[in-house]
C-alpha cells in the first residue's frame, strides 16, 4: 500500500537538528518506516521549478503535517506571511492531519509574529510541548501511532476493552451492578431486568472478554478498583490564593468506582464555592444558586474521568483557586478532533468508549459530543467567562470563578432583597456577602481571618436550610417532602440532617424517599455505596 506522506514544517534555521532527527526516525523506525514517508526541505535537490511553490504543493498533498514552533517566525514573504505559516495553511486546505509540537522556551519570549501564529495554532490544533529532541521524537512517535490506529492500520483495543490475567467475576461487586441497573432503567430505559445476573449485564455492555471482566468493568464495578489501577483516582486541592503554593487549605483523594469518584469530587468542589440569592421577582422565595453552575463542575469532572488516558500513571486533578477551578486529566484529544472542534457540536471519539457508554446509561453523559458546548452555554447564561481548554501537555480545563477574573461583581449584584424581606433574610444576605468576599479574595483572606473560608460548607448548608425551613409544615404531601429534599441537597446532606430539617423520622426518609430519588438519578451519593455516614447531593444534571 502507498505510504502516508508526512510533511515536517518549521523555521529551518531554528530547528535544523530536530527536523533531521524526526526525518531519520520516521525513515528508520521499523513500524513508522513501513507506513510513512517523511518530507523536509533539506532532502530536495535543486530544481528548475519554483521551490516555494514546490513546498506548498508538498504540504497540501501530505496526509500528515508536523509543525515545530519556537521563538522565530521566519523570513516574511511580500504578503507579510512566513513560509512556515503558508505551509500550515496549505496543509489545512489539503485536509492533512495537523499536529503541532511547541518548544519549551523556559521563559524566553517569542517574536511578536510567532506569538500571533502560536495563538492561531493553539486555537485550532492539538499540540504538545517538548523540552529536548528526544522528547520530541517520543511525542512524534505517539502521534503517528495514534494516526495509524485511527486509519485502522493497527488494530488495538481501547483501554476499557482490555483484560488482565489476574481478574475474575469474583472481583465484581454485584451490588454495584444492581445499582447500575436500577438507575439505567430509570434514566435510559435500559433493556435488562433489574434482577439480571452480573455476567449477563457485563456481556450486554461488552465489558466481558473471554469470560473475564474488562478494565472498564473493573473501573466501574470492581470491589476495589484501586487495587488494579492505583492512579485511577481524583485528587482535589483547595488553595486560598491564585497559585499552587502551600499551605493547601484542604486536600482529598477520592477513590472507588468512577461514578463514586465523580459524585464525591463534585460535592467537594461545590463545598468550596459561594451560594447566592437570585433577584426577587414574583416568587415569594429567593432562588439559591452557586457562583458556578453545578452542572458545569459535574460535566467537567465527568469528561476528565471518562476520557482520561488510563495507561498513564497520572491522576485526574482538581484544583480550586481564589479565581478559578482547574481540572487536569492525563489524556489528549483523539486524532479525529482539533481544539476548534471542541467549541462546537462535534462527533464523539472517546478514549474509553465502553466506559463512556455505561456513564451514558446512568445519565452522567447526556449526549455524546456536546459536553463542552453545553458548559459554554451554561457559563454564558450565568454571565461568566467560557471555560478555557489547554492541550499543551494534558487535557486542562480552566473554569473562571465569579470574581475579579471577570472584572465584575456578579455575586454581589445578584443578591437581591425587597421591602418585604424579613430580618432572617437580611441576616442571610449579609452572610452571603461575607461568603462572596471570601470567593472573590476580599480582605478577610488577606488579613488571615479564615473563619468563613474554612467553614464554607457549613455556612452554605445553613443558608440553604433556612430557605427550606420556610416550606416545611406539619401536613406536607409526599411531593412536597420530595421537593424539599431535592432543594436541600444542593448542598450535601445526610439522611439524619434531612430528617431533622423536615421534622421526619430518618427511617421514613430512608425507606420511602431516598432510595427512589437515588434510583431516579435525582440524588447522588457523595461517598461509595453503603458507606457509613453517607451524604447526598442533588444531581447537577438537573440544572438546565
Beta strands, then each sheet from edge to edge (+ up, - down):
strand 1: 4-9
strand 2: 36-39
strand 3: 64-69
strand 4: 97-103
strand 5: 127-130
strand 6: 208-209
strand 7: 212-213
strand 8: 234-238
strand 9: 250-254
strand 10: 275-277
strand 11: 288-290
strand 12: 316-320
strand 13: 324-329
strand 14: 388-390
strand 15: 395-400
strand 16: 493-494
strand 17: 523-525
strand 18: 535-538
sheet 1: 2+ 1+ 3+ 4+ 5+
sheet 2: 6+ 7-
sheet 3: 9+ 8- 12- 13+ 15- 14+
sheet 4: 10+ 11-
sheet 5: 16+ 18- 17+
end
